[in-house]
Amino acid sequence: MDVRLTPEQRQLRSAAARLADDLGPGSVLDLDDTDRRARLEKAVEATGWRALRSDGASGVEVALVVEEFGRGLVDVPLLGPVLADDLAPGISSATVVVDGQARDARGLRQGVFAEGDRVLAAALGPELPGPDLTRPDACVTGPPEPVGTLTGEVAARRRALGLVATTADLVGTARGAHALAVDHAKLREQYGRPIGRHQAVAHPLAEGLALIEGSVSVLRHAAWAVDELPPEEAIRAARIAKLYCARAARTVCETAIQVHGGIGNTWDCLAHVHLRRALTSTELFPVRLEEIDRGLS
């Protein structure tokens, strides 16, 4: 495995990062800015990234875009449509349905899901309130209709991609939460000096950075494995990555709230939005330690 990104992959990551920085929410108040979200939706639609797999993108390239969108708390659909496109290419304005509920479904009309060796599509109802303030779900209302079939190997690879994509979102939102905490630690002063100079703040932030670096490493391997290893090995790599990154992301996001002190416990602090997104991605295709035959500490 060559862990280096190609020039094209670096350009893809940079483009996703710029879009997230320019149009993603910079505050909790921005989450209610419909004009900003409309511009963001238009920009994401123009990129064609929701059909990455149909366009021949690798698991690594999908993970790069999803990670940057997680970092920037991008609040228009990407994760759900990417997985739907991998499951049923050619169906527009669709997201993936997991456990009977359409995920990442803001503004989308259809949900697709697998049932045995069949791929089904159904109409979606109104958005549902939930803990993730950036990616609302929706209920399935229409009768499902068959739109394709799956072989066992294809289904396994799509399962691996689902695990990798949600893991990439975890890594991204952890990076975003950590950056938010570091910026606050540089600016917030106590006793005449920035709080980031105190060991009680600096050490948890350093530990969070180490967790993120480990998460990036295990994610890159799992993303590469989606297309390069046999399906069973790809799923195993993805499960390990999901379990490690879910634990790391929760720790990093909770540390970000603690670094903010009393402000971190208020609605106006963006740190809780990162934590909400991390917890939601953890529960989407969840992985238990019992599913892995070699324990992680």
BELGIHU-V775888 format. One record per residue. N is the residue number from 0. RES is the residue in one letter. OMEGA is omega in radians with two decimals (999 if undefined). Layout:
# BELGIHU-V775888
N;RES;OMEGA / N;RES;OMEGA
This chain:
# BELGIHU-V775888
0;M;3.06 / 1;D;-3.04 / 2;V;-3.11 / 3;R;3.08 / 4;L;3.07 / 5;T;3.08 / 6;P;3.13 / 7;E;3.12 / 8;Q;3.08 / 9;R;3.10 / 10;Q;3.11 / 11;L;3.13 / 12;R;-3.14 / 13;S;3.13 / 14;A;3.11 / 15;A;3.13 / 16;A;3.13 / 17;R;3.14 / 18;L;3.14 / 19;A;-3.13 / 20;D;-3.06 / 21;D;-2.98 / 22;L;3.08 / 23;G;-3.12 / 24;P;3.09 / 25;G;3.13 / 26;S;3.09 / 27;V;3.13 / 28;L;-3.13 / 29;D;3.14 / 30;L;3.12 / 31;D;-3.12 / 32;D;-3.08 / 33;T;3.11 / 34;D;3.11 / 35;R;-3.11 / 36;R;3.10 / 37;A;3.08 / 38;R;3.11 / 39;L;3.12 / 40;E;3.13 / 41;K;-3.13 / 42;A;-3.14 / 43;V;3.12 / 44;E;-3.11 / 45;A;-3.12 / 46;T;-3.06 / 47;G;-3.07 / 48;W;3.10 / 49;R;3.10 / 50;A;-3.10 / 51;L;-3.09 / 52;R;3.07 / 53;S;-3.14 / 54;D;3.07 / 55;G;-3.14 / 56;A;3.11 / 57;S;3.06 / 58;G;3.10 / 59;V;-3.11 / 60;E;3.04 / 61;V;-3.11 / 62;A;-3.13 / 63;L;-3.12 / 64;V;-3.13 / 65;V;3.14 / 66;E;-3.13 / 67;E;3.10 / 68;F;3.06 / 69;G;3.12 / 70;R;-3.10 / 71;G;-3.13 / 72;L;-3.12 / 73;V;-2.98 / 74;D;2.89 / 75;V;-3.00 / 76;P;2.95 / 77;L;-3.08 / 78;L;-3.14 / 79;G;3.12 / 80;P;3.11 / 81;V;3.13 / 82;L;3.08 / 83;A;3.12 / 84;D;3.10 / 85;D;-3.11 / 86;L;-3.09 / 87;A;-3.12 / 88;P;3.06 / 89;G;3.11 / 90;I;-3.08 / 91;S;3.08 / 92;S;-3.09 / 93;A;3.04 / 94;T;-3.08 / 95;V;3.09 / 96;V;3.13 / 97;V;3.14 / 98;D;3.06 / 99;G;-3.10 / 100;Q;3.13 / 101;A;-3.08 / 102;R;3.10 / 103;D;-2.86 / 104;A;-3.07 / 105;R;3.06 / 106;G;-3.10 / 107;L;-2.97 / 108;R;-3.05 / 109;Q;3.02 / 110;G;3.14 / 111;V;-3.14 / 112;F;3.13 / 113;A;3.07 / 114;E;-3.00 / 115;G;3.11 / 116;D;3.14 / 117;R;3.00 / 118;V;-3.07 / 119;L;3.07 / 120;A;-3.13 / 121;A;3.11 / 122;A;-3.11 / 123;L;3.08 / 124;G;-3.10 / 125;P;3.11 / 126;E;-3.14 / 127;L;3.05 / 128;P;-3.14 / 129;G;-3.08 / 130;P;-3.13 / 131;D;-3.09 / 132;L;-3.08 / 133;T;-3.06 / 134;R;3.14 / 135;P;3.06 / 136;D;3.08 / 137;A;3.11 / 138;C;3.07 / 139;V;-3.06 / 140;T;-3.07 / 141;G;3.08 / 142;P;-3.14 / 143;P;3.11 / 144;E;-3.13 / 145;P;3.13 / 146;V;3.14 / 147;G;3.11 / 148;T;-3.12 / 149;L;2.92 / 150;T;-3.12 / 151;G;-3.12 / 152;E;3.13 / 153;V;3.12 / 154;A;3.14 / 155;A;3.13 / 156;R;3.11 / 157;R;3.02 / 158;R;3.12 / 159;A;3.14 / 160;L;3.10 / 161;G;3.10 / 162;L;-3.12 / 163;V;-3.11 / 164;A;3.11 / 165;T;3.06 / 166;T;3.10 / 167;A;3.09 / 168;D;3.09 / 169;L;3.14 / 170;V;-3.13 / 171;G;-3.11 / 172;T;3.03 / 173;A;3.10 / 174;R;3.13 / 175;G;3.12 / 176;A;-3.14 / 177;H;3.11 / 178;A;3.10 / 179;L;-3.13 / 180;A;3.13 / 181;V;3.11 / 182;D;3.13 / 183;H;-3.12 / 184;A;3.10 / 185;K;-3.04 / 186;L;-3.08 / 187;R;-3.12 / 188;E;3.05 / 189;Q;-3.06 / 190;Y;3.03 / 191;G;3.14 / 192;R;3.14 / 193;P;-3.08 / 194;I;3.12 / 195;G;3.10 / 196;R;3.13 / 197;H;-3.10 / 198;Q;-3.11 / 199;A;3.09 / 200;V;-3.06 / 201;A;-3.08 / 202;H;3.08 / 203;P;3.11 / 204;L;3.09 / 205;A;3.09 / 206;E;3.09 / 207;G;3.11 / 208;L;3.10 / 209;A;3.09 / 210;L;3.14 / 211;I;3.12 / 212;E;3.08 / 213;G;3.13 / 214;S;3.12 / 215;V;-3.12 / 216;S;-3.09 / 217;V;3.08 / 218;L;-3.11 / 219;R;3.12 / 220;H;-3.13 / 221;A;3.13 / 222;A;3.08 / 223;W;-3.08 / 224;A;-3.11 / 225;V;-3.08 / 226;D;-2.96 / 227;E;-3.11 / 228;L;3.03 / 229;P;-3.03 / 230;P;-3.11 / 231;E;3.12 / 232;E;3.11 / 233;A;3.12 / 234;I;3.13 / 235;R;3.11 / 236;A;-3.13 / 237;A;3.12 / 238;R;3.12 / 239;I;3.14 / 240;A;-3.10 / 241;K;-3.11 / 242;L;-3.13 / 243;Y;-3.04 / 244;C;3.09 / 245;A;3.11 / 246;R;-3.13 / 247;A;-3.10 / 248;A;3.12 / 249;R;3.13 / 250;T;-3.12 / 251;V;-3.12 / 252;C;3.10 / 253;E;3.06 / 254;T;3.12 / 255;A;3.10 / 256;I;-3.14 / 257;Q;3.13 / 258;V;3.12 / 259;H;3.13 / 260;G;-3.12 / 261;G;3.12 / 262;I;-3.10 / 263;G;3.14 / 264;N;3.12 / 265;T;-3.14 / 266;W;-3.04 / 267;D;3.12 / 268;C;-3.05 / 269;L;-3.07 / 270;A;-3.10 / 271;H;3.09 / 272;V;3.05 / 273;H;-3.13 / 274;L;3.11 / 275;R;-3.13 / 276;R;3.13 / 277;A;-3.13 / 278;L;3.13 / 279;T;3.12 / 280;S;3.09 / 281;T;-3.08 / 282;E;3.05 / 283;L;-2.95 / 284;F;-3.07 / 285;P;3.12 / 286;V;3.07 / 287;R;-3.13 / 288;L;-3.13 / 289;E;-3.14 / 290;E;-3.10 / 291;I;-3.02 / 292;D;3.08 / 293;R;-3.03 / 294;G;3.06 / 295;L;3.12 / 296;S;999
